Amino acid sequence: MDADELHALALSRPADALKIAHDVLANSPSDADAAAAHKAAGVVHRDFGDIREAVTELKAAYGHARKAADSDREADILASLGVALVMAGQTRRGLAVLDSIVPGRTGVLAGRILVRRVWVRGALLGRNAEALADAEQAVELLSDTGDLMWEARALTHRAMVLLAMGDIERADVDYARSEELFAKCGQQVEYADTRQARGAAAFARGDLPTALLYLDDAQRVVDELGVFEPDLLVNKCVVLLAAGLTRDALTEINSALERFEHQRGSTARRAELLHCAGLAAHAAGALELAESRSRDAMKLFRRQQRPWWAARAELALLQTRYAGGDRTARLLHTGQRLSAELDRLDADLAAEAHLLTGRIALARTESADARRHLRIAAGARDRGLRARGAGWLAQGLLHQDDGRARAMLAACRQGLSLIEIYMRTLGATELRVLATAQGAELAAIALRYAVQRGNARQVLEWSERWRATVLAIPPVRPQEDDGLVADLAALRNLTYRLETSHDQRLGSTPLHRERRRLESAVRRRVLVTPGTTDARPDQFRSADLLTQLGDRSLVELTDVDDQLYAMVAARGRVHLELIGPTQVATHRLSHALFALRRESTGHGEHGLDLDAIGARLETALLGDVAKHLPDGPVVVVPTGRLHAVPWSLLPSLRHRPTSVAPSAAAWLRARSAVPPATERVVLIGGPQLSTGPEEIRRLSEMYPDAVVLTEGDATAEAVLEAMDGASLVHVAAHGRFRADSPLFSALQFDDGPLTVYDLERLDHAPHRVVLSSCSSALGGPSGADELLGLVSALVALGSSGVVASVVPVNDPATVPLMLGLHGRLRAGDDLAEALAQARMSGGDDRLARTAGQSFIALGA
């Protein structure tokens, strides 16, 4: 194997190259062969292992090349050594080595050396103009020479610089061509590097699903090769954090740091990983750890003379200190210096720095400084996605400080519209929900203003503007993917084995590990689902709501600065009431749910006083509002964190038909939903109910033409097929809410759990759904004010109404309640009316009453 082939192997199959190099060196090689072997070992250690060992190997390679009197080989090895020195933190020395060998070189060798200098000047030092000049020359020198591998490297490095300079489309063209060339050469690691770089390009143009897809592809390649690629993990961490996938980012970056320290990798890469670890810790709320890591990263970058990277780390450090409450003059002065520095280095990051500095100045009532920095940040409204978000927030704050209310509200609308456009590019529910957090502050500015004015309609309309936003965007079903179906089936089968097997010889640890792997595979497949920008959400108008309410009243709760407010819409008017601290409401809700769970078991000699608990809960949630509501049904729109309220426990709502909606707009959509043309009822009974098939048997007598799946027939695929487009579905099956991963919340059927990911494969959601045997109304609050869970999934997919419980219920006590509910549905009542009537017909039996109070009707 010649020197070039061995070098190529070092970057495609590093473990094999290192073994061959050691074999060569163990057999008294010539100086030329020894130089090639030491160089290959040095490159492997430089890119995948110990940077100090890399420098030692490359110095040995240079010594042997000099003895062999091969000047071209000497120059090539010196170029690799120069890169290694920079990566080891010896930036000035390494750059001097590269600068010394460029003059006088021509042809392919000159192109190869320039490629190395591009990487140092661009990726490590952020000197993009110089790096681009080198890259253009390298591409010219290496194109059409037959040296496909180095031509691909030149294109990749030019793309890297173009991307850093904001020329995304040209960068992606270069990346796509280099990807083809690396595939043709069999350079698998470099193919993966280019694939992940294309992910960075997709992310830069706002295409998050494609970015995740490319990063997953790259990760799969390097995992198969057993290679550790810090660049990939840095990019992946940044994308995951931007997507709001904080837990995933933390897992990836902490694992990478641990592995990196074990391998004693380059200080350049260590600094980058520490920077990302600081960002991840900040996102997770671990501010002390975030500050420590960002400071360490900043010091390393400065020592390595990497000003662009050092500025990024310092901005992260300042953002963490601000989040921790620092508003000192020192922080302001540092922000002013850093903003000016980033104006020269990175316009998009400069917008964030000016926004932060402006906010610090606002907090210190230094209006002139605040206005100057906010004005600069606001000027970035027409640039990249990240800068535009900072720009509109800055514009809103600027107008707020000026007292220009209309202009402030217009800026908030523009900023939120920008985020809505971005959300529609996302197909995965999880990503859409997390993206809403980006608009939370803009919505809060406008909502705070409306509350201060005491304008009830304006408070309602701004409360609606960023509430249950995901539900307003048409859902995107996962792409037809046999792999997703197979992974979901395998996960179902494995979970069934874990939950039903008593054979300890199976060994639970490997099975749990495999379940985690399958869950991760399902999430990855769904996260890359592309969105659609075709459909636009309907605009909410309070006048439309008042018209549609008729004799109903609507009470919408909203949280402004930790105070709970209620907007009451009834009889053509909207009224605003301050209720009290949100924390009191959440505390009393927790107590009420605990009491319901305890009472539903039937244990204990003395029952809890649910009437008193309900009265206290009503005071915390509604104040005196409920006492002044007109007669008639009530629609309640709680905040995301108050979604699981047992409303019939409240004295004023005990006998009223009460429906719950995630937003007033969602209630209007549900009310206007058109039932299926043909009435098809589906009755489903899951396993291990204490009442067995009794509930479904008795309901089937009421619906003789119903599709019935029970006693072994209720498999996941059969259930999905039956549910699709049905007019009414009743499910009597145990379920589980997964707080750690709400989209894996599931209903238990004969062959295992049917998750939210399964439900999202439905072409048409069932019109109405009754879930009778689990706490299926629970959801995981996420994003700005969104929920993830079984019921929220059904509503998002188009179900107009769902009955579900907020706590686990007693199976025998639930059967008569469900029979009463369906009796009223058959008589023509809507879900809320039917549930209220079924509760009242339950009598004074303790368990029956508790069961009735555990259920809520969602939708219309």
C-alpha positions in Angstrom: 0.0 0.0 0.0 1.5 3.3 -1.1 1.6 6.5 1.1 -1.4 8.1 -0.5 -3.5 5.0 -0.1 -2.5 4.6 3.5 -3.4 8.3 4.2 -6.7 7.8 2.5 -7.3 4.7 4.7 -6.5 6.8 7.8 -9.5 9.0 7.0 -11.9 6.2 5.9 -11.1 3.2 8.2 -8.9 4.7 10.9 -8.6 1.5 13.0 -7.4 -0.5 10.0 -4.9 2.2 9.0 -3.4 2.4 12.5 -2.9 -1.4 12.5 -1.2 -1.3 9.1 1.0 1.6 10.2 2.1 -0.3 13.3 2.8 -3.4 11.3 5.0 -1.4 8.8 7.0 0.3 11.6 7.6 -3.1 13.3 9.4 -4.5 10.3 12.4 -2.1 9.8 10.9 0.0 7.0 12.7 2.3 4.7 12.6 6.0 5.5 10.0 6.6 2.8 7.7 3.8 4.2 8.4 4.9 7.8 7.4 8.4 6.9 4.1 7.2 5.4 3.4 5.0 8.4 4.1 7.6 11.0 2.0 10.2 9.0 -1.0 7.8 8.8 -0.7 7.1 12.5 -0.5 10.8 13.2 -3.6 11.6 11.1 -5.6 8.9 12.9 -4.6 10.2 16.3 -5.1 13.8 15.2 -8.7 13.3 14.0 -9.8 10.4 16.2 -7.6 10.1 19.2 -4.8 11.7 21.3 -3.6 15.0 19.8 -0.2 14.8 21.7 0.4 11.4 20.2 -0.5 12.8 16.8 2.1 15.6 17.0 4.8 13.1 18.1 3.9 10.8 15.1 3.9 13.6 12.6 7.2 14.9 13.8 8.7 11.4 13.4 7.1 11.3 9.9 8.8 14.6 9.0 12.2 13.3 10.2 12.0 10.2 8.0 10.8 12.2 5.0 13.8 14.5 5.3 16.1 11.5 5.4 14.4 10.1 2.3 15.1 13.5 0.6 11.5 13.7 -0.6 10.7 17.4 -0.6 7.1 17.0 -1.7 6.5 14.4 1.0 8.2 16.7 3.6 5.8 19.6 2.6 2.7 17.3 2.7 3.7 16.0 6.2 4.4 19.5 7.4 1.0 20.6 6.3 -0.6 17.8 8.5 1.7 18.7 11.4 0.7 22.4 11.1 -3.0 21.4 11.5 -2.2 19.2 14.4 -0.2 22.0 16.2 -3.2 24.3 15.8 -5.5 21.7 17.1 -3.2 21.1 20.1 -3.6 24.8 21.0 -0.3 26.0 19.4 -2.1 28.2 16.9 0.7 30.7 16.1 3.2 28.0 15.6 0.9 25.7 13.5 -0.2 28.6 11.2 3.4 29.6 10.7 4.3 26.1 9.5 1.4 26.2 7.0 2.4 29.7 5.8 6.0 28.7 5.3 5.2 25.8 2.9 2.6 27.4 0.7 4.8 29.8 -1.3 6.5 28.2 -4.3 4.2 25.2 -4.4 2.2 24.4 -7.5 -0.2 21.8 -8.9 -1.9 19.1 -6.8 0.5 19.5 -3.9 -0.2 23.2 -3.6 -3.9 22.4 -3.6 -3.6 19.8 -0.9 -1.6 22.2 1.3 -4.1 25.0 0.7 -7.0 22.7 1.8 -5.3 22.3 5.2 -4.9 26.1 5.6 -8.5 26.7 4.6 -9.6 24.5 7.5 -7.3 26.2 10.0 -8.2 29.8 8.8 -11.9 29.0 8.5 -13.1 26.4 10.9 -10.7 27.1 13.7 -9.9 30.8 13.4 -13.0 32.2 11.7 -10.9 34.2 9.2 -13.3 33.5 6.4 -12.3 36.0 3.7 -8.7 34.6 3.8 -10.0 31.1 4.0 -12.3 31.6 0.9 -9.4 32.9 -1.2 -7.4 29.8 -0.3 -10.4 27.5 -1.0 -11.1 29.0 -4.4 -7.5 28.4 -5.4 -7.5 24.9 -4.0 -10.6 23.9 -6.0 -9.1 25.3 -9.2 -5.8 23.4 -8.6 -7.5 20.1 -7.8 -10.4 20.0 -10.2 -10.1 17.6 -13.2 -6.8 16.2 -12.0 -8.2 12.7 -11.4 -7.4 13.2 -7.7 -11.1 12.7 -6.7 -10.4 12.5 -2.9 -8.6 15.8 -2.7 -11.0 17.5 -5.1 -13.8 16.5 -2.8 -11.9 17.9 0.2 -11.3 21.2 -1.6 -15.0 21.4 -2.3 -16.0 20.5 1.2 -13.7 23.2 2.7 -15.0 25.8 0.3 -18.5 24.9 1.2 -17.6 25.2 4.9 -16.4 28.8 4.4 -19.4 29.7 2.2 -21.7 28.5 4.8 -20.0 30.5 7.5 -20.3 33.5 5.3 -24.1 32.9 4.7 -24.0 31.7 1.1 -26.0 28.6 2.0 -27.1 27.6 -1.5 -23.6 27.6 -3.0 -22.3 25.8 0.0 -24.9 23.0 -0.4 -24.0 22.6 -4.1 -20.3 22.1 -3.1 -21.3 19.7 -0.3 -23.5 17.6 -2.7 -20.7 17.3 -5.2 -18.1 16.4 -2.6 -20.5 13.8 -1.1 -20.7 12.1 -4.5 -16.9 12.1 -4.8 -16.3 10.7 -1.3 -18.8 7.9 -2.0 -17.0 7.1 -5.2 -13.6 7.0 -3.4 -15.0 4.9 -0.6 -14.0 7.6 2.0 -16.7 6.7 4.4 -15.7 8.9 7.3 -15.3 12.0 5.1 -18.6 11.1 3.4 -20.2 11.2 6.9 -18.4 14.5 7.6 -19.9 16.0 4.5 -23.3 14.6 5.2 -23.3 16.2 8.6 -22.1 19.5 7.1 -25.1 19.4 4.7 -27.2 19.0 7.9 -25.6 22.3 9.1 -26.5 23.9 5.8 -30.1 22.7 6.0 -30.4 24.0 9.5 -29.0 27.4 8.4 -31.8 27.8 5.9 -34.4 26.8 8.5 -35.0 23.2 7.3 -34.8 21.4 10.6 -36.3 18.0 9.5 -33.7 17.7 6.7 -30.9 18.8 9.1 -31.9 16.0 11.5 -32.1 13.5 8.7 -28.6 14.3 7.4 -27.1 14.2 11.0 -28.7 10.9 11.7 -27.3 9.5 8.4 -23.8 10.7 9.4 -24.1 9.3 12.9 -25.1 5.9 11.5 -22.0 5.8 9.3 -19.5 6.7 12.0 -21.2 4.4 14.5 -20.8 1.5 12.0 -17.1 2.4 11.7 -16.6 2.8 15.4 -15.3 6.3 14.9 -15.6 9.3 17.3 -16.4 12.5 15.4 -16.5 15.6 17.6 -17.5 17.9 14.7 -20.6 15.8 14.1 -21.5 16.0 17.8 -21.0 19.7 18.0 -23.3 20.3 15.0 -25.8 17.8 16.3 -25.9 19.5 19.7 -26.5 22.9 18.2 -29.4 21.6 16.0 -31.0 19.6 18.8 -30.9 22.7 21.1 -32.4 24.8 18.4 -35.2 22.2 18.0 -35.8 22.4 21.7 -34.7 18.8 22.2 -32.7 19.7 25.3 -32.6 16.3 26.9 -31.3 14.7 23.7 -28.6 17.4 23.4 -27.5 16.9 27.0 -27.3 13.2 26.5 -25.2 13.5 23.3 -22.8 16.2 24.5 -22.2 14.7 28.0 -21.4 11.3 26.4 -19.1 13.0 23.9 -17.2 14.9 26.5 -16.7 11.7 28.6 -15.5 9.8 25.6 -13.3 12.7 24.5 -11.6 13.1 27.8 -10.9 9.3 27.8 -9.3 9.5 24.3 -7.3 12.7 25.2 -8.4 14.5 22.0 -7.3 17.9 20.7 -7.7 21.0 22.8 -9.4 22.7 19.8 -12.1 20.0 19.8 -12.3 20.0 23.6 -13.1 23.7 23.6 -15.9 23.3 21.0 -17.4 20.4 23.0 -17.3 22.5 26.2 -19.0 25.4 24.5 -21.8 23.1 23.4 -22.0 21.5 26.8 -22.5 25.0 28.2 -25.3 25.8 25.8 -27.0 22.5 26.7 -26.7 23.1 30.4 -28.2 26.5 30.0 -31.1 25.2 28.1 -31.7 22.6 30.8 -31.7 25.3 33.5 -28.4 24.2 35.1 -27.0 27.7 35.1 -24.1 27.2 37.4 -22.8 24.3 35.3 -23.5 26.3 32.1 -21.5 29.3 33.4 -18.5 27.0 34.3 -18.4 25.3 31.0 -18.8 28.4 28.9 -16.1 30.2 30.9 -13.7 27.2 30.4 -14.5 27.1 26.7 -13.9 30.9 26.3 -10.5 30.6 28.0 -9.4 27.8 25.8 -10.5 29.6 22.6 -8.6 32.7 23.7 -5.5 30.7 24.4 -5.9 29.1 21.0 -6.2 32.6 19.4 -9.7 31.8 18.0 -11.6 35.1 18.4 -14.8 34.0 16.6 -15.2 31.0 18.8 -14.2 32.9 21.9 -16.9 35.5 21.2 -19.5 32.8 20.8 -18.5 31.3 24.2 -18.5 34.7 25.9 -22.0 35.5 24.5 -23.2 32.2 26.0 -21.6 33.0 29.3 -23.3 36.5 29.4 -26.7 35.0 28.5 -26.3 32.5 31.4 -25.4 35.2 33.8 -28.4 37.3 32.7 -30.7 34.3 33.1 -29.3 33.9 36.6 -30.4 37.4 37.5 -27.1 39.4 36.9 -27.9 43.0 35.9 -24.7 44.6 37.1 -22.8 47.5 35.4 -20.0 45.1 34.7 -22.2 42.8 32.7 -23.5 45.8 30.7 -20.0 46.9 29.9 -19.0 43.4 28.9 -22.1 43.2 26.6 -21.2 46.5 25.0 -17.7 45.3 24.2 -18.8 41.9 23.0 -21.5 43.4 20.7 -18.9 45.6 19.0 -16.6 42.7 18.6 -19.3 40.5 17.1 -20.3 43.3 14.7 -16.9 42.6 13.1 -17.0 38.8 13.4 -20.6 37.5 12.9 -23.7 39.7 12.1 -26.3 37.1 13.2 -24.6 36.5 16.6 -24.2 40.3 16.9 -28.0 40.7 16.8 -28.3 38.4 19.8 -25.5 40.2 21.6 -27.1 43.6 21.0 -30.5 42.3 22.1 -29.0 41.0 25.4 -27.1 44.2 26.0 -30.2 46.3 25.3 -32.1 44.2 27.8 -29.5 44.6 30.5 -29.5 48.3 29.9 -33.3 48.3 30.1 -33.2 46.5 33.4 -30.8 49.1 34.7 -33.0 52.0 33.4 -30.2 53.2 31.1 -32.6 54.1 28.4 -30.1 55.7 25.9 -27.9 52.6 25.9 -30.9 50.3 25.7 -32.3 52.1 22.7 -29.0 52.1 20.8 -28.5 48.3 21.2 -32.1 47.4 20.6 -32.2 49.5 17.5 -29.1 47.6 16.1 -30.6 44.2 17.0 -33.9 45.2 15.4 -32.1 46.0 12.2 -31.4 42.2 11.8 -35.1 41.5 11.2 -34.5 40.7 7.5 -31.5 38.4 7.9 -31.3 34.7 8.9 -34.0 32.9 10.9 -32.1 33.2 14.2 -31.3 36.9 13.7 -34.9 37.7 12.6 -36.2 36.2 15.9 -33.9 38.4 17.9 -34.7 41.4 15.7 -38.5 41.3 16.2 -38.1 40.9 19.9 -35.8 43.8 20.0 -38.2 45.9 17.9 -41.0 45.0 20.3 -39.0 46.0 23.4 -37.9 49.2 21.7 -41.4 50.3 20.9 -42.5 49.2 24.4 -39.8 51.5 25.9 -41.0 54.3 23.6 -44.6 53.8 24.7 -45.7 53.2 21.1 -48.3 50.5 21.9 -49.6 49.9 18.3 -46.1 49.6 16.9 -45.1 47.2 19.8 -48.1 45.0 19.1 -47.4 45.0 15.4 -43.8 43.9 16.1 -45.1 41.1 18.3 -47.5 39.9 15.6 -44.7 40.0 13.0 -42.4 38.0 15.2 -45.0 35.4 16.0 -46.0 35.1 12.3 -42.3 34.4 11.5 -42.3 31.5 14.1 -45.6 30.2 12.7 -44.1 30.0 9.2 -41.1 28.1 10.7 -43.4 25.8 12.6 -45.2 24.8 9.3 -41.9 23.6 8.0 -41.9 21.0 10.8 -43.9 17.8 10.4 -43.3 16.2 13.8 -45.7 17.2 16.6 -42.9 17.2 19.2 -40.8 19.7 17.2 -43.9 22.0 16.5 -44.7 22.1 20.2 -41.2 22.9 21.2 -40.9 25.6 18.6 -43.7 27.6 20.2 -41.4 28.4 23.1 -39.6 30.8 20.8 -42.6 33.0 20.7 -43.5 32.9 24.4 -41.8 36.2 25.2 -43.3 38.1 22.3 -46.8 36.9 23.3 -46.1 37.8 26.9 -45.2 41.4 26.0 -48.4 41.9 24.2 -50.5 40.0 26.8 -49.0 42.0 29.6 -49.9 45.2 27.9 -53.5 44.1 27.3 -53.9 43.2 31.0 -52.4 46.5 32.1 -55.0 48.3 29.9 -57.8 46.1 31.4 -59.1 45.5 27.9 -60.8 42.1 28.2 -61.3 41.5 24.4 -57.7 42.3 23.8 -56.5 40.0 26.6 -58.6 37.2 25.1 -57.3 37.7 21.6 -53.7 37.9 22.7 -54.2 34.9 25.0 -55.5 33.0 22.0 -52.7 34.3 19.7 -50.1 31.9 21.2 -52.3 29.3 22.9 -52.6 25.7 21.6 -50.9 27.1 18.5 -49.9 23.6 17.2 -53.6 22.6 17.0 -54.2 25.5 14.6 -51.8 24.1 12.1 -53.0 21.1 10.0 -51.3 17.9 11.2 -48.7 16.2 9.1 -48.9 12.4 9.1 -45.5 10.6 9.2 -44.3 9.7 5.8 -45.1 6.2 4.5 -42.2 4.4 6.1 -42.1 0.6 6.4 -39.3 1.0 8.9 -41.5 3.1 11.2 -44.3 0.6 11.1 -41.8 -2.2 11.7 -40.1 -0.4 14.6 -43.5 0.4 16.2 -44.5 -3.3 15.9 -41.2 -4.4 17.4 -41.6 -1.9 20.2 -45.1 -3.1 20.9 -44.1 -6.7 20.9 -41.1 -6.1 23.2 -43.2 -4.0 25.7 -45.8 -6.7 25.7 -43.1 -9.3 26.6 -41.7 -7.1 29.3 -45.1 -6.5 30.9 -46.6 -10.0 30.7 -43.6 -12.3 31.0 -42.9 -13.9 34.4 -39.9 -15.9 33.0 -36.9 -14.3 34.6 -34.6 -16.3 32.3 -35.4 -13.7 29.6 -33.3 -11.2 31.5 -35.0 -7.8 31.8 -31.9 -5.6 31.3 -31.2 -6.5 27.7 -35.0 -6.1 26.9 -35.1 -2.7 28.5 -32.0 -1.6 26.6 -33.6 -2.8 23.4 -36.9 -1.0 24.2 -34.9 2.3 24.7 -33.2 1.7 21.3 -36.5 1.1 19.5 -38.1 4.2 21.1 -35.1 6.2 20.0 -35.4 4.8 16.5 -39.2 5.7 16.3 -38.5 9.2 17.5 -35.7 9.7 14.9 -37.9 8.5 12.1 -40.8 10.8 13.1 -38.6 13.9 13.8 -37.4 14.1 10.2 -41.0 14.3 8.9 -41.1 17.4 6.7 -43.9 20.0 7.2 -46.1 21.8 4.7 -46.4 25.5 4.2 -49.6 25.3 2.2 -52.3 25.7 4.9 -52.6 28.7 7.1 -54.3 28.7 10.5 -57.6 30.5 10.9 -57.5 33.9 12.6 -59.3 34.0 15.9 -61.9 36.8 16.4 -63.7 37.3 19.7 -66.8 38.4 17.8 -67.0 35.0 16.1 -66.7 33.3 19.5 -69.5 35.4 21.0 -71.8 34.6 18.1 -71.1 30.8 18.3 -71.4 30.5 22.1 -75.2 31.1 22.1 -76.5 30.3 25.6 -73.0 29.0 26.7 -70.4 30.9 28.7 -66.7 30.6 28.1 -64.1 31.0 30.8 -60.5 31.3 29.5 -57.7 31.3 32.0 -54.3 32.9 31.3 -51.1 33.3 33.3 -49.5 36.8 33.2 -46.4 37.2 35.4 -47.4 34.3 37.6 -50.9 35.7 38.2 -54.0 33.9 37.0 -56.6 35.9 35.0 -60.0 34.8 33.7 -61.7 36.1 30.6 -65.4 35.4 30.7 -67.3 35.5 27.4 -71.1 35.4 27.6 -74.1 37.2 26.3 -72.2 39.1 23.7 -69.6 40.6 26.2 -66.1 39.7 27.5 -65.2 40.4 31.1 -61.7 40.3 32.7 -61.0 39.2 36.3 -57.8 38.8 38.3 -58.0 35.5 40.1 -54.8 35.3 42.1 -51.4 33.6 42.2 -51.0 30.8 39.7 -48.9 28.8 42.2 -51.9 28.6 44.6 -54.1 27.1 41.8 -51.5 24.5 40.8 -51.0 23.5 44.4 -54.7 23.1 45.0 -55.1 21.1 41.8 -52.4 18.7 42.9 -54.3 18.2 46.2 -57.6 17.6 44.4 -56.1 15.1 42.0 -54.5 13.2 45.0 -57.9 13.1 46.7 -59.6 11.8 43.7 -57.0 9.1 43.2 -57.3 8.0 46.8 -61.1 8.0 46.8 -61.3 6.0 43.6 -59.5 3.1 45.3 -62.3 2.8 47.9 -59.7 2.3 50.7 -59.7 4.0 54.1 -62.4 4.1 56.7 -63.1 7.8 56.3 -63.5 9.4 52.9 -62.0 12.7 52.1 -64.3 15.8 52.0 -64.3 16.2 48.2 -66.9 19.0 48.5 -64.5 21.1 50.6 -61.6 20.3 48.4 -63.6 21.3 45.3 -64.7 24.6 46.9 -61.1 25.5 47.7 -60.0 24.6 44.2 -62.8 26.7 42.7 -61.6 29.7 44.7 -58.1 29.3 43.4 -59.1 28.7 39.8 -62.2 30.9 39.3 -62.4 33.3 42.3 -66.0 34.6 42.2 -66.4 34.2 38.5 -68.4 31.0 38.5 -71.0 32.5 40.9 -71.9 35.2 38.3 -72.0 33.0 35.2 -75.4 32.9 33.4 -77.3 29.7 33.5 -76.4 27.2 30.8 -73.4 25.1 29.6 -69.9 26.3 30.2 -66.7 26.0 28.1 -63.5 26.2 30.1 -60.1 27.0 28.5 -57.4 26.3 31.1 -53.7 27.0 30.8 -51.5 24.1 29.8 -50.4 23.4 33.3 -54.0 23.4 34.6 -55.3 21.1 31.8 -56.2 18.2 34.2 -58.7 19.9 36.4 -61.7 17.8 37.4 -64.2 20.6 36.7 -67.3 18.9 38.1 -65.6 18.8 41.5 -66.1 22.6 41.6 -69.4 23.4 43.3 -70.6 25.9 40.8 -70.0 23.5 37.9 -71.1 20.3 39.5 -74.3 20.0 37.6 -73.5 22.2 34.6 -72.6 20.7 31.2 -68.9 21.7 31.1 -66.6 21.1 28.2 -62.9 21.8 28.2 -60.9 23.1 25.2 -57.2 23.8 24.8 -58.2 27.2 23.3 -61.3 29.1 22.3 -60.2 28.7 18.6 -59.9 25.0 19.1 -63.5 24.9 20.5 -64.7 26.8 17.5 -63.0 24.4 15.1 -64.4 21.4 17.0 -67.9 22.9 16.9 -67.7 23.3 13.1 -66.3 19.8 12.5 -68.5 17.8 10.1 -69.4 14.3 11.3 -68.7 11.4 9.0 -71.3 10.7 6.3 -72.0 7.3 7.6 -72.4 6.6 11.3 -69.9 3.9 12.4 -69.5 3.0 16.1 -66.5 1.1 17.3 -66.3 -0.6 20.7 -62.9 -1.7 21.9 -62.1 -3.7 25.1 -58.5 -4.1 26.2 -57.0 -6.8 28.4 -56.8 -7.1 32.2 -59.8 -4.9 33.1 -61.2 -6.0 36.5 -64.7 -6.0 34.8 -63.5 -8.1 31.9 -65.5 -7.7 28.7 -68.7 -6.7 30.6 -68.6 -3.0 29.7 -68.1 -3.6 26.0 -70.7 -6.5 26.0 -73.4 -4.2 27.5 -72.5 -1.3 25.2 -72.8 -3.7 22.2 -76.4 -4.3 23.2 -77.0 -0.5 22.8 -75.2 -0.4 19.5 -76.1 -3.7 17.7 -74.3 -2.7 14.5 -71.1 -1.6 16.1 -67.7 -3.0 15.2 -66.6 -4.8 18.4 -63.0 -5.7 19.2 -62.4 -7.5 22.4 -61.2 -10.7 24.0 -58.1 -11.1 21.8 -59.3 -9.3 18.7 -58.2 -5.8 20.0 -54.8 -5.8 18.4 -53.1 -2.4 17.6 -53.5 -2.7 13.8 -57.1 -3.9 14.0 -57.9 -1.0 16.4 -56.3 1.6 14.1 -58.2 0.2 11.1 -61.5 0.3 12.9 -60.9 3.8 14.4 -60.0 5.4 11.1 -62.9 7.8 10.2 -65.4 6.3 12.7 -68.2 8.5 14.0 -67.9 7.2 17.6 -65.2 5.1 19.3 -65.4 3.8 22.8 -62.2 2.4 24.3 -62.3 0.4 27.6 -58.6 -0.2 28.0 -55.9 0.6 30.5 -53.4 3.2 29.5 -50.2 4.9 30.7 -49.1 8.5 30.5 -45.4 8.8 30.0 -44.3 12.1 31.6 -40.7 11.4 30.4 -41.8 11.1 26.8 -45.5 12.0 26.3 -45.7 10.7 22.7 -45.1 7.2 24.0 -48.2 7.5 26.2 -50.3 4.5 25.2 -53.5 2.5 25.4 -53.0 -1.2 26.3 -54.4 -3.7 23.8 -54.1 -7.4 23.3 -50.7 -7.3 21.5 -49.2 -4.5 23.5 -49.4 -0.7 23.7 -50.8 1.6 21.0 -48.9 4.9 21.3 -49.5 8.5 20.1 -47.0 7.7 17.3 -49.4 5.0 16.2 -52.4 7.3 16.4 -50.6 9.8 14.2 -50.7 7.2 11.3 -54.6 7.5 11.1 -55.8 9.0 7.9 -59.0 10.4 9.6 -59.4 10.8 13.3 -62.6 9.4 14.8 -65.2 12.1 15.2 -65.9 11.4 18.9 -63.9 9.2 21.3 -64.7 7.9 24.8 -61.7 6.6 26.8 -63.2 5.0 29.9 -60.5 3.1 31.8 -57.3 5.2 32.2 -56.1 8.7 33.1 -55.9 9.5 29.4 -56.7 13.2 29.8 -53.3 13.8 31.1 -50.7 15.6 28.9 -47.2 16.8 29.2 -47.0 20.7 29.2 -44.4 21.7 26.7 -43.4 24.6 24.5 -45.2 27.9 25.3 -48.6 26.6 26.4 -49.0 23.3 24.6 -49.7 19.7 25.6 -48.4 16.4 24.4 -50.4 13.2 25.1 -53.2 10.9 23.9 -56.1 13.4 24.0 -54.1 16.3 22.6 -53.1 14.0 19.7 -56.7 13.1 19.0 -57.8 16.7 19.0 -54.8 17.7 16.8 -55.7 15.0 14.3 -59.3 16.3 14.1 -61.5 14.6 16.7 -64.2 17.0 17.7 -64.8 15.7 21.2 -63.2 13.3 23.7 -64.3 12.0 27.1 -61.4 11.0 29.3 -60.4 10.9 33.0 -57.8 13.0 34.8 -56.9 10.2 37.3 -57.0 6.4 37.2 -60.6 5.2 37.8 -62.3 2.3 39.4 -63.4 -0.1 36.6 -66.6 -1.4 38.2 -67.8 2.1 39.2 -67.1 3.3 35.7 -69.4 0.8 33.9 -72.7 2.4 34.9 -71.4 5.9 34.2 -70.4 4.9 30.7 -73.8 3.2 30.1 -75.5 6.4 31.2 -73.2 8.5 29.0 -74.0 6.5 25.9 -77.7 6.5 26.7 -77.7 10.3 26.6 -75.5 10.3 23.5 -78.1 8.1 21.7 -80.8 10.6 22.9 -79.0 13.4 21.0 -77.0 15.1 23.8 -73.5 16.4 23.1 -70.6 15.0 25.1 -70.6 17.6 27.9 -74.4 17.3 28.4 -74.3 13.5 28.3 -71.5 13.4 30.8 -73.3 15.8 33.2 -76.5 13.8 33.0 -74.7 10.5 33.5 -73.0 11.9 36.6 -76.3 13.0 38.1 -77.9 9.6 37.5 -75.1 7.9 39.4 -76.7 8.6 42.8 -74.8 9.1 46.0 -72.6 6.0 45.9 -69.1 7.1 46.9 -67.2 5.3 44.2 -69.8 6.1 41.5 -69.6 9.8 42.4 -65.8 9.8 42.4 -65.7 8.1 39.0 -68.1 10.7 37.6 -66.0 13.5 38.9 -62.8 12.0 37.4 -64.0 12.4 33.8 -64.0 15.6 31.7 -65.4 16.3 28.2 -63.0 17.9 25.8 -64.0 19.7 22.6 -67.6 20.2 21.4 
